[in-house]
Amino acid sequence: MRPSRRSTDPGPSTVNRDAGDAAEHGERGSASLEFLTVGVLLLVPIVYLVLALASVQGGALAVEGAARQAARIAVQTGDRSGAAAAVDRAVRVTLADYGVDAGAASVVIDCQSARCDAPGTRVRVTVEAHVRLPLVPDVLELGLAGTVPVEASATQTVSRFARGGS
């Protein structure tokens, strides 16, 4: 039978030798400092990326909703001049609800035929806007460099029971 080692037996230990080497070279505690430095350096860009993607996604949802609502209004409004004003108003309100600059948005109404109010006519509305990226200061006067263009279109068909065909 072999003699057993007791846990109280000091014997050779690699832990004590490693701790002595670290103390000897002055590296004691540097792992936590390195972890914090690298963590912060990686965390800041990732947080900005999440904020920027959320801003662009919000803008995409805004122009999609504005185009859909504008197409509905364009189909329901009888005359072309009244439809243009109503569509413009709907787009401005929808974009403002999402916090997108409605002043820089553009709206295009395209009809399948010469008359937009004829039954069965398809009306397509395209809305384009620019979404500002977060934390880009106005001081730099970058103009459109600090924005991302987003565009959406929606198509609606004039009801065959509409009164515009006469």
C-alpha positions as CSV (number, residue, x, y, z in Angstrom):
1,M,0.0,0.0,0.0
2,R,1.3,3.4,-1.0
3,P,1.4,6.2,1.5
4,S,-1.3,8.8,0.8
5,R,-0.7,12.5,0.5
6,R,-2.6,14.7,2.8
7,S,-4.2,17.9,1.6
8,T,-2.2,19.7,4.2
9,D,1.0,18.5,2.7
10,P,2.6,21.6,1.0
11,G,4.4,19.7,-1.7
12,P,5.4,21.4,-5.0
13,S,2.6,23.6,-6.3
14,T,2.4,25.2,-9.8
15,V,-0.1,27.8,-8.5
16,N,2.4,29.4,-6.1
17,R,5.1,29.4,-8.8
18,D,2.8,31.1,-11.3
19,A,1.8,33.7,-8.8
20,G,5.4,34.4,-8.1
21,D,6.2,34.8,-11.8
22,A,3.3,37.3,-12.2
23,A,4.3,39.3,-9.2
24,E,7.9,39.2,-10.4
25,H,7.0,40.7,-13.8
26,G,4.5,43.3,-12.4
27,E,1.5,41.9,-14.3
28,R,-0.6,41.2,-11.4
29,G,-4.3,42.3,-12.1
30,S,-3.7,43.3,-15.7
31,A,-6.2,40.8,-17.1
32,S,-9.2,42.7,-15.7
33,L,-7.9,45.9,-17.0
34,E,-7.4,44.4,-20.5
35,F,-10.9,42.9,-20.3
36,L,-12.4,46.3,-19.5
37,T,-10.4,48.1,-22.2
38,V,-11.3,45.7,-24.9
39,G,-14.9,45.4,-23.7
40,V,-15.4,49.2,-23.9
41,L,-13.7,49.4,-27.3
42,L,-16.0,46.7,-28.7
43,L,-19.1,47.8,-26.9
44,V,-19.3,51.4,-28.1
45,P,-19.3,50.6,-31.8
46,I,-21.9,47.8,-31.3
47,V,-24.2,50.1,-29.4
48,Y,-23.9,52.7,-32.1
49,L,-24.6,50.1,-34.8
50,V,-27.8,49.0,-33.0
51,L,-28.9,52.7,-32.7
52,A,-28.2,53.3,-36.3
53,L,-30.0,50.2,-37.5
54,A,-33.0,51.0,-35.3
55,S,-33.2,54.5,-36.8
56,V,-33.1,53.3,-40.4
57,Q,-35.7,50.6,-39.6
58,G,-38.0,53.2,-38.1
59,G,-37.6,55.3,-41.2
60,A,-38.3,52.3,-43.4
61,L,-41.5,51.7,-41.5
62,A,-42.4,55.3,-41.7
63,V,-42.1,55.6,-45.5
64,E,-43.9,52.2,-46.0
65,G,-46.8,53.3,-43.8
66,A,-46.9,56.7,-45.6
67,A,-46.9,55.1,-49.0
68,R,-49.7,52.7,-48.1
69,Q,-51.9,55.4,-46.6
70,A,-51.2,57.8,-49.5
71,A,-52.2,55.1,-52.0
72,R,-55.5,54.5,-50.2
73,I,-56.3,58.2,-50.1
74,A,-55.3,58.7,-53.8
75,V,-57.8,55.9,-54.8
76,Q,-60.6,57.2,-52.7
77,T,-60.3,60.9,-53.8
78,G,-62.0,61.7,-57.0
79,D,-60.1,64.5,-58.7
80,R,-56.4,64.5,-59.4
81,S,-55.6,67.9,-57.8
82,G,-57.6,67.1,-54.6
83,A,-55.8,63.7,-54.5
84,A,-52.4,65.3,-54.7
85,A,-53.1,67.7,-51.8
86,A,-54.7,64.9,-49.7
87,V,-51.8,62.5,-50.4
88,D,-49.2,65.1,-49.5
89,R,-50.9,65.9,-46.3
90,A,-51.2,62.2,-45.3
91,V,-47.5,61.6,-46.1
92,R,-46.5,64.6,-44.0
93,V,-48.6,63.5,-41.0
94,T,-47.4,59.9,-41.2
95,L,-43.7,60.8,-41.4
96,A,-44.1,63.3,-38.6
97,D,-45.6,60.5,-36.4
98,Y,-42.5,58.5,-36.9
99,G,-40.1,61.4,-36.3
100,V,-38.9,61.5,-39.9
101,D,-38.2,64.9,-41.5
102,A,-41.3,65.3,-43.7
103,G,-39.9,68.5,-45.4
104,A,-37.3,66.5,-47.3
105,A,-39.6,63.7,-48.4
106,S,-40.7,63.3,-52.0
107,V,-44.0,61.8,-53.2
108,V,-44.7,60.5,-56.7
109,I,-48.2,59.5,-57.8
110,D,-48.3,57.3,-60.9
111,C,-51.5,56.1,-62.6
112,Q,-51.9,53.2,-64.9
113,S,-54.2,55.1,-67.3
114,A,-54.7,58.8,-68.1
115,R,-57.5,59.1,-65.6
116,C,-56.6,58.2,-62.1
117,D,-60.3,58.1,-61.0
118,A,-61.5,55.5,-63.6
119,P,-62.8,52.2,-62.1
120,G,-60.1,49.5,-62.2
121,T,-57.2,51.9,-62.6
122,R,-54.1,51.1,-60.5
123,V,-52.6,53.9,-58.6
124,R,-49.0,53.7,-57.4
125,V,-47.6,56.0,-54.8
126,T,-43.9,56.2,-54.1
127,V,-42.5,57.9,-51.0
128,E,-38.8,58.7,-50.5
129,A,-37.2,60.2,-47.4
130,H,-33.8,60.6,-45.8
131,V,-33.3,59.2,-42.3
132,R,-30.7,61.0,-40.1
133,L,-28.2,58.8,-38.4
134,P,-28.0,59.2,-34.7
135,L,-25.2,61.2,-33.0
136,V,-24.1,62.9,-36.3
137,P,-23.8,66.6,-35.3
138,D,-25.1,69.4,-37.6
139,V,-21.8,71.3,-37.0
140,L,-20.1,69.2,-39.6
141,E,-22.6,70.3,-42.3
142,L,-22.4,67.0,-44.0
143,G,-25.7,67.5,-45.7
144,L,-26.9,64.1,-47.0
145,A,-23.7,62.3,-45.9
146,G,-25.2,61.8,-42.4
147,T,-28.5,60.4,-43.8
148,V,-29.7,57.1,-45.3
149,P,-32.3,57.3,-48.1
150,V,-35.3,55.0,-47.7
151,E,-38.0,54.5,-50.3
152,A,-41.3,52.6,-50.4
153,S,-44.2,52.3,-52.8
154,A,-47.7,51.0,-52.6
155,T,-50.3,50.2,-55.3
156,Q,-54.1,50.4,-54.9
157,T,-56.8,49.7,-57.4
158,V,-59.8,52.1,-57.9
159,S,-63.0,50.3,-57.0
160,R,-65.1,49.3,-60.0
161,F,-68.0,50.9,-58.1
162,A,-66.3,54.3,-58.0
163,R,-68.2,57.2,-59.5
164,G,-65.2,58.6,-61.5
165,G,-65.8,56.8,-64.9
166,S,-68.4,59.2,-66.4
